[in-house]
Amino acid sequence: MTLRPNRPYDSPKTILITVDLEDWFQVENLRPRYPHETWGSCELRVEKNTHVLLDLFNRHNVRTTFFVLGWLAEKFPNLIRDIQRQGHEIASHGYNHQLCSDLPLSILREDIHRSKILLEDITGKPVRGYRAPNFSLTEELIDALGELGFAYDSSYNSFGLNRRHGRADGLFHLSMDTCLTAKNSIVELPMSNLTIAGRTIPWSGGGYFRFWPSTIFHSGISHILKNNSYYMFYCHPWEIDPSQPRANGIGALSRFRHYLNLDKTLDRLDHFFTSFKENSFLSCSDYLKL
């Protein structure tokens, strides 16, 4: 496949904008420098950055899903309520941002349950969706989500070269377009990637959105929308914050991945929403009609 500049598609499609609500020091690339026990002493910047994102979403009439880390929700309950009041969905990103594949089932279940109960207490509404930290999908995770009353998951990323990503072999069957369903009826909303010459190219946002020039990235989105009913995008509040503290001792690759083009992300998001304004920007629950 050759990527070409954007051109109109046959009909409007759905774009699912999702935000993984975590702060700058909680990401896996910075984990060697900021293990969990240091979080309490780190500067919290998520509230300000999230309000900047909310203002951008509202200007473009974009409705999103926030996958919220429980550790932050406990510190900023009013921020979570504000996100909800502005029409966005609150879903779970777990509590402690640990890879699901690293946790015994009992600890994994406790982490998910703790986050769900906390978010429901804050919002007064059921939490229907979950996303695993770093897309660390496992069979045990899907089983736990079914037991805990979730309706959908959005943890499957088909880009297999990232060792943190989980595998979906045998977990799901195709139910509608690109949606998958597990045997316990959990619906899976996979991340959106490109397939070029038989290779999977990550194209659902994050650092890849900051890496590729906008024209190229938008062309990839257009290709995905021509072949699927939705395009799934994700970002983080820290990705619009070039003034965040700089971590030492994390390695050149992690430094590149984390800090690349932070000063350009907000403008690129604004351009993205303008370029695809003919499409519907929905939350995951609205798309699934939950």
N, C-alpha and C positions, 0 to 999 in steps of 0.2 A: 504494500500500500504506500502511496505517495501522499504526503500531507500537502494540501493546497489551502490558499486563503479561504476564509469563511464565505459560504454562499447559502442562500435560504434553503431550508429543508422543506419537505412536502407539507408538513403540518407542525404546529407547536408541540413540544414534548415537555416532560417534567424534569426539572433540575432539583435535586435534593441537596441543599446546602447544610452541612453539619459542622458543628464546632465541638472539638474536644476541649472541654473547659479544664485546663490545667495551667499552672504557672511555669515560668521559665526554668526553674530549678528542678522541676519534677519529671522532665523528659529523660528518656533512656540514654540519649547521647551524652548527657551530663551526669549520669549516675555515678561514675567513678569519683567525681568531685563533690557531688551532693547526694550522699546516701540518705536514706529516710530519716535517720536520727539527726541530720543537720537542718531539716526543713523548718523547724521552729525558729531558727535564727536567721533565715533568709528574708530578704526584702520582698514583700508581697506587692505585685504589680498587676494582678489579674483584674481587679475591679475597674481600674481606669481603662485598661485596654479593652475590656469587654464592653464598656459603655461606648467607646469609639466604634466598635463593631456594630453595636445595636443602632447607633445613629446612622451608619452606612446602610444597614439592612432596611431601616425604616424609610430612608430616602428613596430606596428602590422598590419598596413594597415587597421585600423578600421575607418569606416565612421560613424558619429554619428549625433544626433539632439541635439542642445543646446536650451533648453527652457529658454529664457533670461528674467531676471527681468528688466523692463524698468528703474527703479531707478538707477541700475548699468550701463546700457547701456548709459545713459546720461553722466555718469562720465567717462566711458571707451569706447568711440566709436571706437578707434583704436583697442582695444582688440576684439570687435565684428567683425570688418573688418578682423582681422587676423584669427579668427576662420573660417570665411567664405572663405578666401583665401586658407586655408588649406583643403578645400573640405567638410566642415561640414555644416549642415543645421541650419539656424537661425529661431527659432520659438519663440512664446511669452509665458511668464510666468506671464503676467500681469505687472502692474507698481509698486504697493505698497505692494505686498505680503499680501493681506488681504483675509480672507476666503470668497469665493463667497457667501456662505450661510449666511454671516453676513451683506451683502451689499444690500441696495435697488437697484432695477433694473437700475435706472438712474445712480447711482454711479458705479455699476458694469460695465455697458456699457461704461462709460467714462474711467474707468481704463483700460479696454481691448483696446479700440480705441486709447487711448493715447500711449500705449505700441506699438501697431501695426504700427501706423504712424511713431513713433520714429525709430523703427527698420527698417522700409522700407526706411526712409530717410538716415539712416546710411549705409545700404547694397545696396540700389538701386534695390532691388528685392522684389517681393510680399512675405509676411509672410503668410504661409498656415496653420500652426498648432498652437495649444494652449494647455497648461496644467494648470489646476487650482492649486493654492497653497494648499498643503496638500490634494489634490484630492477631493476638496470640490465641487463636481459636483452638479449642480441643473438644473432643467428644464429651468429656466430663462437664465442660462449660455448658454445652447445649442441654445436657441432662439437668443440670442445676437450674438453668433458666426456666425449663418447663416446670420443675418442682416449685419454684418461687413465684410462679404466676406471670411471667413475662409473656408478651405476644410475639416479639420479634427481636432479632439480633442483627448487628451490622459489623461483624468482625472478620468476615472472610475477604482476604486480599489474595488474588491469584498470582501475584508476583512472587515466585518461589525462591528467588535468589536472596531474599532477606531472611536470615535464619530465625528472626523473631516471629515471623508470620506462621500461623498454623495452617494445617492442611485440611481440606474438606472431603477427602476420599471416603466415599460411602456414607457420609453424614446426611446428605440431602438428596432430594429428587426435584427436578424442575417442575414448578407448579404453574407459573404464569410468566411469560417472557423471561426476564433475567432474575426473577424471584425464585428462591429455593425454599423447600419445606422439609423439616426434619420429621422423623417418625413420631415425635411427641408434639407435632403441630407448630413448633417454633418456626416462624418465617424468617429466612435469611435474606437480607438486602446486601448483596456483595458490593465491594468497592469497584469502581469503573476503571478498567485498564484497556489499553490498546493491544491488538495482536498484529504484529508486522512480521511477515516472512516466517510465521510459525513461532515467533518469540513474543512473550508477554512484556509489555512496556508499561510501567506504573504511570497512571494518568489521572489519579483521583484527587490530587492536591498536595498539601503539605510542602515539603522541600522541592518536589518536582514542579509544582506551580511556580515556585520562586526561581527555579533553575532555567526553565525553558522561556524564550521570548514569548510575549503574549500572543503574537500572530500564530506561531507554531502550536502553542497550547490550545488556543481556540479552535484551530483546525482539527486537532485531535478530538476535542469535545464534539464538534460537528459530526465527525465520522461516527463517534459512539452513539449520538442521538439518532442517526439515520438507521442504525441497526438495532436499537433498543428503545424501550418506552421511557427510560429515565437515564440521567447521568448523576452519579453520586460524587460529591465533592466534600473534602474535609479541610479544616484549617484550625489553628490554635490562636488564642489571644496574644501570646508572646511573639507570634510571627509578624505583628505590625508594630513592634517595639524595638527600634534600633538602639535605644538608649539603655536597654537592660544591662545588668552587670555582665562582664566578660569572664568566663571561667578559664582557669589555667589547668594544665595537666590532663587534658581530655583527648589528645591525639589530633593530628592534622585533619583526618577524614571527618571525625565528629565535629570539629570546629567548623569545617567547611559546610557540612550539612546543616548545622544549627544556625549559623550567622549569615548565610548567603542571602543577599538582597533583602534584608529586613526593612530597609528604608524604601523599598519599592512595592511592598506587598499591598498596602492600603490602596494605592493608585491602581494597581493591577486588578484588585477586587472590584473597584469602582468601574473600571473598563470592562471587566468580565460581565458584570450585571447589566451594563448598558448594551453590550454587544448581543446578549442573549435575552433581551427584555421581552421578546415575543413569546417566550416560553413561560410555563408556570413554575414558580419557585414555591415548593410545598415542604412541610415537615414530613418526616417519615410516617407518622401516624395518619396524617391527612392523605398521603399517597395510598396507604394500605386501607384507608377507610375504617380505621379502628374506632 
